[in-house]
């Protein structure tokens, strides 16, 4: 939903979870990056994930029969769910959507796994705090904006106005021996460190895949305006299809 709102101008920016340190990739959002060609990545940040069990006033852990959350929220709180195997799990579009669903239903039998911040927004109570499996639980979010956004529109936070240190690519390789090796050789030739390489099936094209690659940009690379374009030109010669998802600053994470 937030991707559509960014694409049609209802929102200046969207913040999209793309990878969790415990539960892995958020595949639906990788798929959406390929579907929304009029949206680009303009920033990225790593945030520590802290979940709480939220319910309506008067609810308790003992009254819960149904639990709402995003699938990633369930994956990140498996110990809580294992302790309550009778709870019915119901998927929601996001953890905040899960909190809203619980608030709207007004039943003590419903609860949501979501950030405790949602309790204030939706008039819920924190039934149990810190329900995530691991305190070292981090999610990488990308910030997206419409390619056609007018100059002088919404201004991103200060950390996303710094010099870019990352670039993200999406490419499809030819169906022949050594095709992926040839594409990866382009990154090696340009001394780009790949921090992420992910493959996803292409909808409607059985046994063909998009490869998503995140590459660190050196100081010299981001000062050279044509550097990434040079990488793209070589990738176009090695791949069937290629798309630049964004050149952007990413807030570094110290764990």
C-alpha positions in Angstrom: 0.0 0.0 0.0 2.7 2.5 1.0 4.5 1.8 -2.4 1.3 2.8 -4.2 1.0 5.9 -2.1 4.5 7.0 -3.0 4.1 6.2 -6.7 0.9 8.2 -7.0 2.1 11.2 -4.9 0.0 10.8 -1.8 3.3 10.3 0.2 6.7 11.8 -0.4 8.6 8.8 1.0 7.9 5.3 2.1 10.0 3.1 4.5 10.1 -0.5 3.4 11.5 -3.5 5.4 13.8 -5.5 3.2 15.8 -7.8 5.4 15.8 -9.0 9.0 18.9 -10.3 10.8 17.0 -13.3 12.2 14.1 -14.0 9.9 15.9 -13.2 6.6 14.6 -11.4 3.5 11.1 -9.9 3.2 10.5 -11.4 -0.2 7.3 -9.6 -1.0 9.2 -6.3 -0.9 11.9 -7.6 -3.2 9.1 -8.5 -5.6 7.6 -5.0 -5.3 10.9 -3.4 -6.2 10.6 -5.1 -9.6 6.9 -4.2 -10.0 7.1 -0.4 -9.1 9.5 0.9 -11.8 8.6 4.5 -11.1 9.9 4.3 -7.5 13.6 4.3 -6.5 15.6 3.7 -3.3 16.9 7.0 -1.8 18.2 5.8 1.6 18.5 2.9 3.9 18.8 2.4 7.6 19.2 -0.5 10.2 16.8 -0.4 13.1 16.6 -2.6 16.2 13.3 -4.4 16.3 11.5 -4.4 19.6 8.1 -6.1 19.8 5.3 -6.1 22.4 2.1 -8.0 22.8 -0.7 -5.5 22.5 -4.4 -5.9 23.5 -7.5 -3.8 24.3 -8.1 -2.4 27.8 -9.0 -5.3 30.2 -7.3 -8.0 28.1 -4.6 -10.2 29.5 -2.2 -12.8 28.1 -4.6 -15.4 29.4 -7.6 -14.0 27.5 -5.8 -14.1 24.1 -7.2 -16.6 21.6 -6.1 -15.0 18.3 -2.8 -13.2 17.5 -2.3 -10.8 14.6 1.0 -9.7 13.0 3.0 -9.6 9.9 4.6 -12.9 9.0 8.0 -11.4 9.9 6.7 -10.4 13.3 5.6 -14.0 13.9 9.0 -15.3 12.8 10.8 -12.8 15.2 8.7 -13.9 18.2 8.7 -17.7 17.8 9.5 -18.3 21.5 6.3 -16.4 22.6 4.2 -18.4 20.1 5.7 -21.7 21.1 4.7 -21.0 24.7 1.1 -20.5 23.5 0.5 -23.1 20.8 -3.3 -22.7 21.0 -3.3 -19.2 19.7 -4.6 -18.8 16.2 -2.1 -16.8 14.1 -3.6 -14.3 11.6 -1.4 -12.6 9.0 -1.6 -8.8 8.6 -0.1 -6.5 6.0 2.2 -4.9 8.7 2.6 -5.0 12.4 0.9 -1.6 12.7 -2.0 -2.9 10.7 -2.2 -5.8 13.1 -2.5 -3.4 16.0 -5.3 -1.4 14.2 -7.2 -4.7 13.6 -7.1 -5.5 17.2 -8.2 -2.1 18.2 -11.1 -2.1 15.8 -12.3 -5.6 16.9 -12.4 -4.5 20.6 -12.2 -8.1 21.8 -10.0 -9.2 24.7 -9.5 -12.5 22.8 -7.4 -10.6 20.2 -3.8 -9.4 20.5 -1.1 -8.1 18.2 2.6 -8.5 18.0 3.8 -5.0 17.1 5.9 -2.1 18.3 4.8 -0.8 21.7 4.5 2.7 20.0 1.3 1.4 18.4 -0.4 1.2 21.8 -0.5 5.0 22.0 -1.8 5.4 18.5 -4.5 2.8 18.7 -5.5 3.1 22.3 -4.2 -0.4 23.2 -2.4 -1.7 26.3 1.0 -3.5 26.4 0.2 -7.0 27.7 3.8 -8.1 27.5 6.9 -6.1 26.5 10.1 -7.3 24.8 8.6 -10.4 23.2 11.2 -10.6 20.4 13.3 -13.7 20.4 16.7 -11.9 20.4 17.7 -8.4 21.6 20.1 -8.3 18.7 17.2 -8.3 16.2 17.7 -5.7 13.4 15.8 -4.9 10.3 17.2 -3.1 7.3 14.7 -0.7 5.8 15.0 1.1 2.5 13.5 4.5 2.0 11.7 4.9 -1.4 10.6 8.0 -3.4 8.9 8.5 -6.7 11.1 9.0 -9.7 8.9 11.9 -10.9 8.9 13.7 -7.5 8.9 17.4 -8.0 12.0 19.4 -6.8 11.3 21.1 -3.5 8.9 18.4 -2.4 9.2 16.5 0.8 12.7 16.7 2.4 14.1 13.4 3.7 15.7 13.2 7.2 19.3 14.5 7.4 20.9 11.0 7.3 19.4 10.5 3.9 20.9 13.7 2.5 24.5 12.5 2.9 26.8 11.4 0.1 25.7 8.0 -1.3 27.6 5.0 -0.1 25.4 2.3 -1.6 24.0 1.3 -5.0 21.4 -1.4 -5.7 21.0 -3.2 -9.0 18.5 -5.7 -10.4 19.5 -7.9 -13.3 18.4 -11.0 -15.2 21.1 -13.3 -16.6 21.1 -15.2 -19.9 20.4 -18.9 -19.8 23.9 -20.1 -20.6 26.9 -21.5 -18.8 28.9 -18.8 -16.9 26.2 -16.1 -17.3 26.0 -15.2 -13.6 29.8 -15.5 -13.2 30.2 -13.0 -16.0 27.8 -10.5 -14.4 29.5 -10.8 -11.0 32.8 -10.3 -12.7 31.6 -6.8 -13.6 31.4 -5.9 -9.9 34.8 -7.5 -9.2 36.4 -5.5 -12.0 35.1 -2.3 -10.6 36.1 -3.3 -7.1 32.6 -3.1 -5.7 32.0 -5.1 -2.5 28.6 -6.9 -2.8 26.9 -6.8 0.6 23.8 -8.6 -0.6 22.9 -10.9 -3.5 19.3 -12.2 -3.7 17.4 -14.1 -6.4 13.7 -14.1 -7.0 11.6 -15.8 -9.7 10.2 -13.6 -12.4 6.4 -13.6 -12.5 5.1 -15.2 -15.7 8.5 -16.5 -16.8 9.1 -20.0 -15.3 12.7 -20.8 -14.3 13.9 -17.2 -14.9 15.1 -15.1 -12.0 15.9 -11.5 -11.0 19.1 -11.1 -9.1 19.2 -8.2 -6.6 22.7 -6.9 -5.7 23.6 -4.3 -3.1 27.1 -2.8 -3.6 29.2 -0.5 -1.4 30.4 2.6 -3.1 33.9 3.8 -2.2 34.6 7.5 -1.6 36.2 7.7 -5.0 33.2 6.0 -6.6 30.5 8.4 -5.3 32.6 11.4 -6.2 32.8 10.2 -9.8 29.4 11.0 -11.3 29.8 8.5 -14.2 31.1 5.6 -12.1 27.9 3.8 -11.5 26.8 4.4 -15.1 30.0 2.7 -16.3 29.1 -0.3 -14.1 25.6 -0.3 -15.7 26.9 -0.2 -19.2 29.1 -3.3 -18.6 26.2 -5.1 -16.9 24.0 -4.4 -19.9 26.5 -6.2 -22.0 26.6 -9.2 -19.7 22.9 -9.5 -18.7 19.6 -9.9 -20.4 18.0 -7.1 -18.4 19.3 -4.6 -15.9 17.8 -1.9 -13.7 19.4 0.5 -11.2 17.2 0.5 -8.1 18.9 3.5 -6.5 22.2 5.2 -5.5 21.8 6.3 -1.9 23.3 6.8 1.6 22.9 4.0 4.1 23.2 4.6 7.8 26.0 2.3 9.1 25.1 -0.1 11.9 27.3 -0.7 15.0 26.3 -3.8 16.8 
